[in-house]
Amino acid sequence: MMRRRLSWLGGFVVLLLMSGVVCISLPAPGSLPSARPLTGPLSAALFTPPRAQVAPSLPHPPRIRVGPATATNWSGYVITGPAGSISAVTGSWVVPPVTCAAGETSYAAFWIGIDGDSSPTVEQIGTDSDCQDGVPTYYAWFEFFPFRPRPITTVPVAPGHVIGAEVTYHASTGKFELFIVNVTSGSTFAIARWFPGKRASAEWIAEVPASGAGVLPLANFGSVAYGADFTGVGPTNLATVNGQTGPIAAFGAAVQAITMVSQSNAVKAQPSGLSPDGTSFLITWASAGP
């Protein structure tokens, strides 16, 4: 059985068994990446006790376009390239708290991944901040769309937790490798699978999932912060395109900021501009839609 060592930020080591079995070696105490102190809503403690982690059942599909820089289900940043050009994407973010009205059911997913901007598959890993019958609900998941998302029960999440993630394609095996770490708690997860991805885009996205009836209401997450300028986890919010690795801004005209809009074209969520180092940004909630 073949094994490969994947080094991660701050001393994390994950051993991937190419058969699909995952063995995880946790870092020594004190070796976690340090997160910068947060202020304002991003550092808010739980104001409502969260529901226990639940299994995600709703898919996170490819971008549903409205215009050149809008979509009904995505907001964030995308780097595009020719088929086969994208081989890696890294990201970090702070899990945002959601504000839930009594009885409200709504959703907000935060992830990084490869594909989905112009292709029917998405290889992605992330977290959700949802409202389930008025109760804030938080969990981590991964997905090889069009297959349904799978919960990551070994990585519990809560508001204010700092998350790091990576999606990598390995040409030698034809497998996509998905990795996530809760930097706050130290828990990790990784999986490698063969999957026929087009490898034509890299993403850092806030998404509202869809059901058979269409796009669902977007949970009020306030703002979500992506990138080392907010998380202290670096280097993150990088992509590898045609063998060249750099921050989001390094890819110039291939970079697109996406605003999420409703069916009536009202803004639901909007990204800020990139930070001076070209890595970090905020996505701010505006309305639930759909």
KESE-732575 format. One record per residue (C-alpha): residue in three letters; x, y, z. Coordinates in pm, whole numbers. Layout:
{resn ala&east X&north Y&up Z}
...
// end
This chain:
{resn met&east 0&north 0&up 0}
{resn met&east 144&north 336&up -101}
{resn arg&east 157&north 626&up 141}
{resn arg&east 249&north 990&up 91}
{resn arg&east 326&north 1252&up 352}
{resn leu&east 149&north 1588&up 323}
{resn ser&east 302&north 1874&up 521}
{resn trp&east 62&north 2144&up 635}
{resn leu&east 75&north 2474&up 813}
{resn gly&east 231&north 2496&up 1155}
{resn gly&east 351&north 2135&up 1175}
{resn phe&east 38&north 1943&up 1081}
{resn val&east 121&north 1610&up 921}
{resn val&east -138&north 1396&up 746}
{resn leu&east -65&north 1050&up 613}
{resn leu&east -280&north 964&up 314}
{resn leu&east -330&north 605&up 220}
{resn met&east -388&north 610&up -152}
{resn ser&east -649&north 338&up -112}
{resn gly&east -869&north 608&up 38}
{resn val&east -810&north 529&up 408}
{resn val&east -694&north 830&up 607}
{resn cys&east -453&north 829&up 900}
{resn ile&east -406&north 1155&up 1085}
{resn ser&east -107&north 1255&up 1298}
{resn leu&east -192&north 1552&up 1517}
{resn pro&east 66&north 1821&up 1591}
{resn ala&east 254&north 1845&up 1915}
{resn pro&east 100&north 2082&up 2172}
{resn gly&east 196&north 2438&up 2102}
{resn ser&east 273&north 2380&up 1736}
{resn leu&east -55&north 2513&up 1600}
{resn pro&east -44&north 2818&up 1374}
{resn ser&east -118&north 3130&up 1573}
{resn ala&east -433&north 3323&up 1490}
{resn arg&east -443&north 3697&up 1527}
{resn pro&east -682&north 3835&up 1786}
{resn leu&east -1015&north 3918&up 1629}
{resn thr&east -1247&north 4202&up 1717}
{resn gly&east -1606&north 4290&up 1642}
{resn pro&east -1860&north 4037&up 1512}
{resn leu&east -1593&north 3790&up 1400}
{resn ser&east -1486&north 3733&up 1761}
{resn ala&east -1839&north 3713&up 1900}
{resn ala&east -1908&north 3422&up 2129}
{resn leu&east -2208&north 3199&up 2074}
{resn phe&east -2513&north 3400&up 2158}
{resn thr&east -2740&north 3097&up 2113}
{resn pro&east -2638&north 2741&up 2205}
{resn pro&east -2568&north 2560&up 1877}
{resn arg&east -2743&north 2245&up 1770}
{resn ala&east -2528&north 1935&up 1765}
{resn gln&east -2347&north 1876&up 1436}
{resn val&east -2579&north 1748&up 1165}
{resn ala&east -2510&north 1570&up 840}
{resn pro&east -2533&north 1802&up 540}
{resn ser&east -2785&north 1680&up 288}
{resn leu&east -2812&north 1968&up 44}
{resn pro&east -2570&north 1994&up -248}
{resn his&east -2337&north 2287&up -318}
{resn pro&east -2362&north 2300&up -697}
{resn pro&east -2157&north 2487&up -957}
{resn arg&east -2204&north 2859&up -1004}
{resn ile&east -2552&north 2957&up -1121}
{resn arg&east -2473&north 3258&up -1339}
{resn val&east -2684&north 3569&up -1369}
{resn gly&east -2427&north 3799&up -1529}
{resn pro&east -2051&north 3814&up -1588}
{resn ala&east -1978&north 3890&up -1221}
{resn thr&east -2295&north 3766&up -1045}
{resn ala&east -2457&north 3440&up -941}
{resn thr&east -2761&north 3335&up -741}
{resn asn&east -2564&north 3091&up -523}
{resn trp&east -2199&north 3209&up -503}
{resn ser&east -2011&north 3510&up -367}
{resn gly&east -1634&north 3543&up -337}
{resn tyr&east -1334&north 3510&up -565}
{resn val&east -1263&north 3283&up -862}
{resn ile&east -950&north 3228&up -1071}
{resn thr&east -1018&north 3078&up -1414}
{resn gly&east -787&north 2901&up -1657}
{resn pro&east -788&north 2648&up -1938}
{resn ala&east -885&north 2289&up -1865}
{resn gly&east -613&north 2110&up -1672}
{resn ser&east -442&north 2430&up -1553}
{resn ile&east -547&north 2438&up -1185}
{resn ser&east -365&north 2199&up -952}
{resn ala&east -401&north 2348&up -602}
{resn val&east -587&north 2600&up -389}
{resn thr&east -537&north 2690&up -22}
{resn gly&east -757&north 2901&up 204}
{resn ser&east -835&north 3005&up 558}
{resn trp&east -1138&north 3172&up 714}
{resn val&east -1308&north 3246&up 1044}
{resn val&east -1637&north 3060&up 1104}
{resn pro&east -1901&north 3336&up 1128}
{resn pro&east -2196&north 3327&up 1370}
{resn val&east -2544&north 3332&up 1218}
{resn thr&east -2841&north 3535&up 1335}
{resn cys&east -3157&north 3323&up 1328}
{resn ala&east -3518&north 3434&up 1362}
{resn ala&east -3762&north 3210&up 1544}
{resn gly&east -3837&north 2905&up 1329}
{resn glu&east -3600&north 3015&up 1050}
{resn thr&east -3431&north 2762&up 824}
{resn ser&east -3156&north 2907&up 605}
{resn tyr&east -2805&north 2818&up 498}
{resn ala&east -2457&north 2963&up 444}
{resn ala&east -2161&north 2753&up 331}
{resn phe&east -1796&north 2868&up 325}
{resn trp&east -1545&north 2669&up 124}
{resn ile&east -1249&north 2652&up -109}
{resn gly&east -1226&north 2425&up -409}
{resn ile&east -1145&north 2351&up -769}
{resn asp&east -1396&north 2361&up -1059}
{resn gly&east -1759&north 2467&up -1077}
{resn asp&east -1724&north 2808&up -1242}
{resn ser&east -1748&north 2664&up -1594}
{resn ser&east -1773&north 2290&up -1533}
{resn pro&east -2032&north 2046&up -1394}
{resn thr&east -1814&north 1914&up -1109}
{resn val&east -1680&north 2078&up -791}
{resn glu&east -1410&north 1936&up -561}
{resn gln&east -1462&north 2130&up -239}
{resn ile&east -1425&north 2133&up 140}
{resn gly&east -1564&north 2378&up 393}
{resn thr&east -1796&north 2464&up 680}
{resn asp&east -2160&north 2568&up 720}
{resn ser&east -2324&north 2826&up 945}
{resn asp&east -2696&north 2747&up 916}
{resn cys&east -3026&north 2818&up 1087}
{resn gln&east -3227&north 2500&up 1152}
{resn asp&east -3575&north 2579&up 1284}
{resn gly&east -3433&north 2895&up 1440}
{resn val&east -3129&north 2726&up 1597}
{resn pro&east -2773&north 2818&up 1485}
{resn thr&east -2606&north 2504&up 1348}
{resn tyr&east -2239&north 2460&up 1253}
{resn tyr&east -2049&north 2175&up 1086}
{resn ala&east -1770&north 2086&up 844}
{resn trp&east -1816&north 1889&up 522}
{resn phe&east -1657&north 1787&up 193}
{resn glu&east -1812&north 1726&up -147}
{resn phe&east -1725&north 1587&up -488}
{resn phe&east -2023&north 1736&up -670}
{resn pro&east -2250&north 1600&up -820}
{resn phe&east -2222&north 1350&up -535}
{resn arg&east -2384&north 1465&up -212}
{resn pro&east -2177&north 1636&up 60}
{resn arg&east -2042&north 1426&up 343}
{resn pro&east -2012&north 1548&up 704}
{resn ile&east -1672&north 1566&up 871}
{resn thr&east -1759&north 1452&up 1222}
{resn thr&east -1396&north 1457&up 1338}
{resn val&east -1373&north 1836&up 1288}
{resn pro&east -1641&north 2009&up 1500}
{resn val&east -1668&north 2382&up 1438}
{resn ala&east -1817&north 2682&up 1618}
{resn pro&east -1831&north 3057&up 1559}
{resn gly&east -1492&north 3223&up 1585}
{resn his&east -1298&north 2907&up 1502}
{resn val&east -1018&north 2955&up 1251}
{resn ile&east -1024&north 2708&up 960}
{resn gly&east -746&north 2619&up 715}
{resn ala&east -805&north 2409&up 403}
{resn glu&east -638&north 2283&up 87}
{resn val&east -752&north 2110&up -233}
{resn thr&east -477&north 1957&up -447}
{resn tyr&east -473&north 1755&up -768}
{resn his&east -198&north 1492&up -804}
{resn ala&east -118&north 1412&up -1166}
{resn ser&east 71&north 1098&up -1067}
{resn thr&east -241&north 933&up -927}
{resn gly&east -523&north 1134&up -1089}
{resn lys&east -660&north 1196&up -739}
{resn phe&east -791&north 1510&up -573}
{resn glu&east -680&north 1549&up -213}
{resn leu&east -900&north 1748&up 27}
{resn phe&east -769&north 1866&up 364}
{resn ile&east -917&north 2074&up 646}
{resn val&east -789&north 2179&up 988}
{resn asn&east -967&north 2353&up 1271}
{resn val&east -670&north 2564&up 1382}
{resn thr&east -851&north 2663&up 1701}
{resn ser&east -906&north 2306&up 1824}
{resn gly&east -632&north 2119&up 1634}
{resn ser&east -866&north 1865&up 1471}
{resn thr&east -794&north 1765&up 1110}
{resn phe&east -933&north 1558&up 824}
{resn ala&east -803&north 1454&up 482}
{resn ile&east -927&north 1239&up 196}
{resn ala&east -797&north 1154&up -153}
{resn arg&east -1017&north 1029&up -438}
{resn trp&east -998&north 986&up -811}
{resn phe&east -1249&north 1221&up -973}
{resn pro&east -1293&north 1349&up -1330}
{resn gly&east -1257&north 1721&up -1255}
{resn lys&east -1191&north 1965&up -1538}
{resn arg&east -942&north 2171&up -1328}
{resn ala&east -1040&north 2499&up -1491}
{resn ser&east -1109&north 2723&up -1188}
{resn ala&east -1008&north 2781&up -825}
{resn glu&east -1252&north 2928&up -573}
{resn trp&east -1292&north 3094&up -232}
{resn ile&east -1669&north 3107&up -189}
{resn ala&east -1967&north 3179&up 35}
{resn glu&east -2256&north 2975&up -104}
{resn val&east -2619&north 2910&up -44}
{resn pro&east -2705&north 2549&up -135}
{resn ala&east -2986&north 2436&up -359}
{resn ser&east -3270&north 2188&up -347}
{resn gly&east -3498&north 2050&up -615}
{resn ala&east -3702&north 2371&up -584}
{resn gly&east -3399&north 2594&up -650}
{resn val&east -3170&north 2815&up -446}
{resn leu&east -3256&north 2831&up -74}
{resn pro&east -3257&north 3130&up 167}
{resn leu&east -2914&north 3260&up 265}
{resn ala&east -2852&north 3266&up 643}
{resn asn&east -2749&north 3600&up 791}
{resn phe&east -2379&north 3542&up 864}
{resn gly&east -2286&north 3909&up 893}
{resn ser&east -1938&north 3896&up 741}
{resn val&east -1694&north 3612&up 683}
{resn ala&east -1319&north 3684&up 674}
{resn tyr&east -1093&north 3492&up 434}
{resn gly&east -713&north 3498&up 433}
{resn ala&east -408&north 3531&up 658}
{resn asp&east -467&north 3901&up 724}
{resn phe&east -768&north 3796&up 933}
{resn thr&east -680&north 3440&up 1039}
{resn gly&east -304&north 3458&up 1094}
{resn val&east -275&north 3130&up 901}
{resn gly&east -34&north 3152&up 612}
{resn pro&east 42&north 3106&up 340}
{resn thr&east -325&north 3074&up 248}
{resn asn&east -558&north 3202&up -24}
{resn leu&east -309&north 3088&up -284}
{resn ala&east -363&north 2899&up -610}
{resn thr&east -138&north 2699&up -841}
{resn val&east -214&north 2764&up -1208}
{resn asn&east -2&north 2614&up -1484}
{resn gly&east 257&north 2523&up -1222}
{resn gln&east 287&north 2879&up -1084}
{resn thr&east 176&north 2944&up -724}
{resn gly&east 70&north 3286&up -602}
{resn pro&east -193&north 3484&up -409}
{resn ile&east -530&north 3554&up -564}
{resn ala&east -429&north 3894&up -702}
{resn ala&east -122&north 3750&up -879}
{resn phe&east -341&north 3607&up -1155}
{resn gly&east -457&north 3944&up -1289}
{resn ala&east -729&north 3928&up -1551}
{resn ala&east -805&north 3564&up -1462}
{resn val&east -942&north 3679&up -1123}
{resn gln&east -1311&north 3756&up -1081}
{resn ala&east -1500&north 3890&up -780}
{resn ile&east -1853&north 3743&up -769}
{resn thr&east -2157&north 3905&up -608}
{resn met&east -2448&north 3684&up -503}
{resn val&east -2783&north 3822&up -617}
{resn ser&east -3147&north 3718&up -588}
{resn gln&east -3374&north 3617&up -871}
{resn ser&east -3482&north 3984&up -884}
{resn asn&east -3113&north 4095&up -894}
{resn ala&east -3103&north 4227&up -536}
{resn val&east -2764&north 4180&up -367}
{resn lys&east -2750&north 3889&up -120}
{resn ala&east -2375&north 3880&up -46}
{resn gln&east -2080&north 4080&up -177}
{resn pro&east -1701&north 4047&up -151}
{resn ser&east -1474&north 4334&up -57}
{resn gly&east -1166&north 4424&up -255}
{resn leu&east -850&north 4224&up -193}
{resn ser&east -601&north 4327&up 76}
{resn pro&east -273&north 4496&up -30}
{resn asp&east -93&north 4161&up -32}
{resn gly&east -358&north 4022&up -268}
{resn thr&east -474&north 3740&up -41}
{resn ser&east -747&north 3845&up 200}
{resn phe&east -1103&north 3977&up 180}
{resn leu&east -1443&north 3990&up 346}
{resn ile&east -1778&north 3866&up 217}
{resn thr&east -2071&north 4054&up 366}
{resn trp&east -2432&north 3935&up 388}
{resn ala&east -2698&north 4173&up 252}
{resn ser&east -3024&north 3975&up 219}
{resn ala&east -3164&north 3624&up 232}
{resn gly&east -3307&north 3608&up -117}
{resn pro&east -3361&north 3360&up -270}
// end
